[in-house]
Amino acid sequence: MPKEKTKNLFLILSKEWYDKINSGEKQSEYRSTSKYYASKFEGREYETVEFQLGYSKKYPRLKFIVKTISKTKEKNDLNEEEVWEIKLGHRVLYTLDKFNDITMKKDNNEFFENMGCLP
């Protein structure tokens, strides 16, 4: 059965994981193999993943290309035997707040490097 194409996956992160992804230290995000995440990931294919720091709509967001989403038994942040791994590609959006977002272009990273947004 072909996978359902879904444009964007939206996930909330705590400050620790948001900061590590923002700095480039963390290249994958992990989620448990619960029924909830199985329903989000199985049979679906995402183009991008958007991370928001906390639950307020005014908090900053990061958006990345999704390389893959698959189950893994490799070492992970959750310290669980098996988890979903979302491998991140390049960053495509850095949002300062909901009223002031900046779209990143692959060929114009100088601005973002000067802002400290790129690793």
C-alpha positions in Angstrom: 0.0 0.0 0.0 1.5 3.4 -0.9 2.3 5.8 1.8 0.0 8.8 2.4 1.9 12.0 1.5 1.6 14.6 4.3 3.4 17.9 4.0 4.4 18.8 7.6 4.8 17.0 10.9 4.4 19.3 14.0 6.0 18.4 17.3 6.5 20.2 20.6 9.9 20.1 22.3 11.2 21.0 25.7 14.0 23.6 25.9 16.8 21.1 26.3 16.0 19.2 23.0 14.9 22.4 21.1 18.3 24.0 21.9 20.3 20.9 20.9 18.4 20.6 17.5 18.8 24.4 17.0 22.6 24.2 17.6 23.0 21.2 15.3 24.2 19.0 18.1 21.1 16.8 17.7 20.4 15.4 14.2 17.5 13.1 15.0 14.4 13.4 17.2 13.0 10.3 18.9 9.5 9.3 19.9 8.1 6.3 21.7 6.6 3.4 19.8 3.2 4.1 21.4 -0.1 3.6 19.5 -0.3 7.4 19.2 3.0 7.7 17.3 2.3 4.6 15.3 -0.9 6.3 14.0 1.1 9.4 13.1 4.0 7.6 11.4 2.9 4.2 9.9 1.7 4.6 6.3 2.6 8.3 6.1 5.5 10.1 4.6 6.4 13.7 5.7 8.3 16.3 3.7 9.1 18.5 6.7 9.0 18.5 10.5 8.3 21.6 12.5 9.5 21.9 16.1 8.0 24.4 18.6 9.6 25.3 21.9 6.8 24.6 24.4 3.1 24.9 24.0 2.5 28.7 23.5 1.8 29.7 19.9 4.1 32.6 20.3 7.2 30.5 21.1 9.9 30.0 18.4 9.8 27.2 15.8 12.3 25.4 13.7 11.5 23.5 10.5 13.6 20.8 8.8 13.4 18.6 5.8 12.6 15.0 6.9 15.2 12.5 5.7 13.5 9.4 7.1 11.1 8.3 9.8 11.6 4.7 10.9 11.8 2.5 14.0 15.2 1.9 15.4 16.8 -0.1 18.2 19.9 2.1 18.3 20.9 4.1 21.4 18.4 7.0 21.8 17.5 10.0 24.0 14.5 8.1 25.5 16.6 5.2 26.6 14.0 2.8 25.3 14.7 -0.5 23.5 12.9 0.6 20.3 11.8 4.1 19.3 10.7 6.0 16.2 13.7 8.0 14.8 13.1 11.2 12.8 16.3 11.9 10.9 16.6 15.6 10.1 17.8 17.1 6.8 18.7 20.8 6.3 16.8 23.6 8.1 14.2 25.4 6.0 12.7 27.8 8.5 13.7 29.7 11.6 10.8 31.5 13.2 11.5 34.2 15.7 7.8 34.4 16.7 4.5 33.9 15.0 4.5 37.4 13.4 8.1 37.5 12.3 9.3 34.4 10.4 12.3 34.1 8.2 12.5 31.6 5.4 16.0 30.1 4.9 17.3 29.7 1.4 20.0 27.0 0.8 22.2 29.5 -1.1 21.9 32.4 1.4 23.1 31.1 4.8 25.3 34.1 5.7 22.4 36.0 7.4 21.5 33.0 9.5 25.2 32.3 10.5 25.4 36.0 11.7 22.3 35.5 13.8 23.7 32.4 15.3 21.0 30.2 13.9 23.2 27.8 12.1 25.6 25.3 13.7 
